[in-house]
Amino acid sequence: MIGLAVMENVRRYRAIASLCRQAAAFRPIQGGSLLAQAADWEDRAVAELERYFDCSTACPR
């Protein structure tokens, strides 16, 4: 169940990043800010995956 929630979060974060990139294409004045926001959302998606797959906290030793 946790894995499904993680993947849903990742999907949402990447969808938001995609919307930011699309908005940047149509709003050149705010483009830099929107692309920075897209990068932040992508970073959140990667961090979410890294936390989930981090074996140092999930795997017994």
C-alpha positions as CSV (number, residue, x, y, z in Angstrom):
1,M,0.0,0.0,0.0
2,I,2.8,2.4,0.8
3,G,4.4,1.8,-2.6
4,L,1.2,2.8,-4.3
5,A,1.0,6.1,-2.4
6,V,4.6,6.8,-3.2
7,M,4.0,6.3,-6.9
8,E,0.9,8.4,-6.8
9,N,2.9,11.2,-5.2
10,V,5.6,10.9,-7.8
11,R,3.0,11.0,-10.6
12,R,1.5,14.1,-9.1
13,Y,4.8,15.9,-8.6
14,R,5.8,15.1,-12.2
15,A,2.5,16.3,-13.5
16,I,2.9,19.6,-11.7
17,A,6.4,19.9,-13.1
18,S,5.1,19.3,-16.6
19,L,2.4,22.0,-16.1
20,C,5.1,24.5,-15.0
21,R,7.2,23.7,-18.1
22,Q,4.1,24.2,-20.3
23,A,3.3,27.5,-18.7
24,A,6.9,28.6,-19.1
25,A,6.5,28.1,-22.9
26,F,3.5,30.5,-23.0
27,R,4.7,33.0,-20.4
28,P,8.3,34.1,-21.4
29,I,8.5,36.8,-18.7
30,Q,7.9,34.3,-15.9
31,G,9.6,31.5,-17.8
32,G,12.7,31.4,-15.6
33,S,10.7,31.2,-12.4
34,L,8.4,28.5,-13.8
35,L,11.3,26.4,-15.0
36,A,12.8,26.7,-11.5
37,Q,9.5,25.5,-10.0
38,A,9.5,22.6,-12.4
39,A,13.0,21.6,-11.4
40,D,11.9,21.8,-7.7
41,W,8.9,19.5,-8.4
42,E,11.1,17.0,-10.2
43,D,13.5,17.1,-7.3
44,R,10.6,16.3,-4.9
45,A,9.7,13.3,-7.1
46,V,13.3,12.0,-7.1
47,A,13.5,12.5,-3.3
48,E,10.3,10.6,-2.8
49,L,11.6,7.7,-4.8
50,E,15.0,7.8,-3.1
51,R,13.3,7.7,0.4
52,Y,11.2,4.7,-0.7
53,F,14.0,2.7,-2.2
54,D,16.6,3.7,0.4
55,C,17.7,0.3,1.7
56,S,19.5,1.7,4.7
57,T,16.2,2.5,6.3
58,A,14.0,-0.1,4.8
59,C,16.1,-3.3,4.9
60,P,16.9,-5.2,8.0
61,R,20.6,-5.8,8.6
